[in-house]
């Protein structure tokens, strides 16, 4: 799977059902080459220019399922 494939998927938190945002990057462990986390840009809204949210890191271990259209994550 390519990063571009992951970037097209919605990221949904299974705890509250909300759409978390969009993948803009991944962090990779230099020693192992394994993905450590996904870097998520918060959803944009009409009023987002008033309160710019910081990017969020979703640890790889928090991903519960990667589906055809959605990545389910467990963020508490």
C-alpha positions in Angstrom: 0.0 0.0 0.0 1.3 3.5 -0.9 1.1 6.6 1.3 -1.1 8.1 -1.4 -3.6 5.2 -0.9 -3.7 5.9 2.9 -4.2 9.7 2.3 -7.4 9.1 0.4 -9.1 7.3 3.3 -11.2 9.0 6.0 -9.8 8.6 9.5 -12.6 7.8 12.0 -12.3 7.5 15.8 -14.2 4.4 17.0 -14.7 5.9 20.4 -16.9 8.8 19.3 -17.4 8.2 15.6 -15.9 11.6 14.6 -13.8 12.1 11.5 -10.4 13.0 12.8 -8.8 14.6 9.7 -6.6 13.7 6.8 -3.2 12.0 6.7 -0.5 14.4 5.6 2.6 12.4 6.6 3.9 9.3 8.4 6.7 9.0 10.9 9.1 6.1 10.3 11.5 4.5 12.7 15.0 5.1 11.3 16.4 1.8 12.7 13.6 -0.6 11.7 11.9 1.2 8.8 8.5 0.5 10.4 5.7 3.2 10.6 5.5 4.7 14.1 2.6 7.0 13.6 0.4 8.8 11.1 0.5 12.6 11.1 -3.1 14.0 10.8 -4.2 17.4 9.7 -7.4 18.4 11.6 -10.5 18.8 9.6 -11.0 22.2 8.0 -14.2 24.1 8.7 -15.4 27.6 7.7 -14.2 29.1 11.0 -10.8 27.2 11.0 -9.0 30.4 10.3 -9.9 31.7 13.7 -8.5 28.7 15.6 -5.8 26.9 13.7 -5.4 23.4 15.2 -2.1 21.7 15.4 -1.4 18.5 13.5 -2.1 15.3 15.5 0.0 12.1 15.6 -1.9 8.9 15.7 0.3 6.0 16.9 0.3 3.0 14.6 -0.8 0.8 17.5 -4.0 2.9 17.8 -5.2 1.8 14.3 -7.8 -0.9 14.7 -8.7 -1.5 11.0 -7.7 -0.2 7.6 -10.6 -0.7 5.3 -11.3 0.1 1.7 -12.5 3.7 2.4 -11.8 4.3 6.1 -9.1 3.9 8.7 -10.5 3.2 12.1 -8.5 4.5 15.1 -9.0 4.2 18.8 -8.2 7.6 20.4 -9.4 8.1 23.9 
